[in-house]
Amino acid sequence: MDFYGSVPFDFFCIQETKMQREQSGFDFGRLEFWNDALRKGYSGTAVFTGMEPLSVRYGMGLERHDAEGRIITLEYPSFFLINVYTPNSQDELRRLPYRMEWEDDFRAYCRALDAGRPVIICGDLNVAHTEMDIKNAKSNVKNAGFTPQEREKMTLLLENGWTDTFRRVYPDKRDGYTWWSYMGNARARNVGWRIDYFLVSKRAETGIIEAKIYDQVYGSDHCPVGLTISI
């Protein structure tokens, strides 16, 4: 809440709320949109904004995906905003086959929206796309979030019409991470991964003004990311 009150924003998106809306004791002072997982204490997303949307969608409209509260889509006259928490492939990659199905369905969902107007995708995408986005690439190739399969799906999403806003602004920057393990004093040593993103439709990329990583903000194993865009 300290960070929430310290930065100006039009949209504030949270992934992995791990709670039901009625458990919130905070006064966010904005419109609130929550998509809670059916399983309590798991997953979930939320968006806070002062801008009334034309419509709100929860999930992709696919029963096999929508019980975990992973997507909120807000519609506005000139764009869609998608807040997403991509499933983790988990230890021993036991959920990787499901993750591959999710990736294909999510890409199709985004493309359908993009046919109408530009789309901003905000969220924890649970993948470090390139070796620049992770500290120890070689030792993590077989780990969830840096498998060839997950990285290829991210490449495919970008090739289907989206721009990684951070890479658009900082194409060669290394050591810009958004997640650090709680183990081994990783954050203090900046042994991290960049797995949190703002993606925008390619036709809107010229409106990108700034992409930020708030790596000095604590309170989670992730840090916030930000996007300033004219759209």
Secondary structure, DSSP 8 states (H G I E B T S, - for coil): -TTTTTS--SEEEEE---S-GGG------SEEEEE--SSTTS--EEEEESS--SEEEES-S-TTTGGG--EEEEEETTEEEEEEE-----GGGTTHHHHHHHHHHHHHHHHHHHTTS-EEEEEE-----SGGGBS-SGGGTTSTTS-HHHHHHHHHHHHTTEEEHHHHH-TT--S--SEE-SSTTTTTTT-EE--EEEEEEGGGGGGEEEEEE-TT--SSSB--EEEEE--
